Amino acid sequence: MYNSFLKRSLLCKDLNNYLDVIKNVINIIYIDTKLISHFCDIVKLYSSNSFIVADTNTANILGRYAFDMFNHYVIPGKFCASEMLVDLIRSKSKSSDLIVALGSGTINDICKYVSYIENKDYILFPTAPSMNGYTSLNASITMRDGRKYSFNAHLPKAIYIDIDVIVNSPKRLIISGFADFICRSTVRADWLMSHFLLGSDYMELPFIISKESEDALIYYYSGLIYNDKSTIMMLMQALILSGIGMLIIKSSKSASQGEHIIASSIELLDHNNHLLHGEMVGIAMMVMSNLQHKILNIFPKINPTAVNKADIIACFGKKYAKDFWCILSKKMIDYKKAEMLNKIIAEKWSDIVNLINQNILNPGFLKKIFLDIGCPHTIQHTNWNLVNYRQVANLAFVTRDRFTFLDIAHHIGMSVV
C-alpha cells in the first residue's frame, strides 16, 4: 500500500527527465510491518561483515541477539552528528564491509557520511519520521569549530521502513518531523523571491511530488498526536518525498531556506540547546512566516547592505567572523544592485506577491496547527530572551549564501522579529 503511494506520487508526474533517478530510489525502499524482527536476516543479505550503529534508545528496538551477531557501537547519552563521532565510527567500523544505521536523523547523517568517505555501502532502518534526509544526498555534520556543514554523501543501499516502529516512535520526534516537512511553505516563499528578484534557479518538481502528502497532513494533522497509523505513515512518506525532491535538484534549496538559517544560527550559539532540530525549525518557521506576511503586505525599498565585520563579531564572535564576512561579501548589495532590485520591485511586485501568496500557508493557520499538536512555535520555547534572539535572527542572513526574506528584511530596515 505505502510503496504504491510512493510510486503513484512520483511516476504519475511530469518527471521524464528524472525517471532513472526516481526508479532507483523507489527500488531501494521497503515498507512493511515487522521488518525489524527480520533484522539479522536482512542485514546478512548485504554482507556477512556488517557494523551496526544505534543509540541507547534505538538499541532497545532490537533484541540482544542481534548485537551479539554483529560488530556494533551504541552511542550513549545525548549527542549530535559531530565530526568527533564520525571519526569514532570510521575507526570502529574500519574492518567492516557494510554499515547499518538503526536510528533517525542524527544516526543516519553519521552513517551516511562515514560510509561515503570510506567508500562503503550502508543500509538504513529509520526509527522515526523525524526529518527529511533519509533519501537525500547530503549529510549534516557539526564540525569541531561548532558549525554545522552540509557534506556530499550518498544514498543507502536499502531503506527498510518498519511501519510498527515508525507509528510507535516518540511523539516528540513525530512532531519534529512534521515541522521539518511543513516548513516547505516558508522555503517556497524564500526560493521564489530569490528567483523573481535575482533570477536564481527554481524548480516546482520538489513541491509537486509531495503536494498530495502536504494536503493530507494539513487536513488530518491531529492524527499525529492520536497515534493514527495512516497520518503518521503519510508524514513518513512526505519526508521521503521531500528528500527525493532534494535528490532531483541536487540541492537542499527545496527544503531549507530562511527558517533553517535562523535555526542553525541559534544552534551555533546555544551549545546547551534542549530542542530537537525540527522543533528549532518550527519556531524559526513561525518567525519567517510572520516576516514574509509583513513584507508581502508592503511595498519595500531595497537599500545597500549595512553590515560590517564588527557587527558580525558582536553577534557571532571572532571565531566565525571571517567565514561569515566571506559569505556576505559574495551577496552584498551596493547602490547599483539596490537600484536594479527596486526597479524589478516597481515593475513586478504585485505579480510577485500574488504568486507567492498562492503557494504559502497563512501564519495564523500555522500557529493553530502547532498549538494543536504541541509543537514549539514561539521564541519563549527556546529559552532565549527576545532581545538576543532578535539580534541573531536579524544577522542570520550573513551565515549562508542564499537570498531569502531575511536578506530583504535587512535591506529594507525591518527587524526579523
Buried (B, 14 or more C-beta within 10 A) or exposed (E): EBBEBBBEBBEEBEBEEBEEBBEEBBEBBBBBEEBBEEBBEBBEEBBEEBBBBBBEBBBEBBEEEBBEBBBBBBBEEEBBBBBEBBEBBBEBBEEBEBBBBBBBBBBBBBBBBBBBBBEBBBBBBBBBBBBBBBBBBBBBBBEEEBBBEBBEBBBBBBBBBBBBBBBBBBBBBBBBBBBBBBBBBBBBBBBBBBBBBBEBEBBEBBBBBBBBBBEBBBEBBEBBBEEBEEBBBBBBBBBBBBBBBBBBBEBBBBBBBBBBBBBBBBBBBBEEBEBBBBBBBBBBBBBBBBBBBBBBEEEBEBBEBEBEEEBBBEBBEEEBBEBBBEBBEEBEBEEEBBEBBBEBBEEEBEEBBEBBBEBBBEBEEBBEBBEEBEBBBEBEBBEBEEEBBBBBBBBBBBBBEBBBBBBBBBBBEBEBB
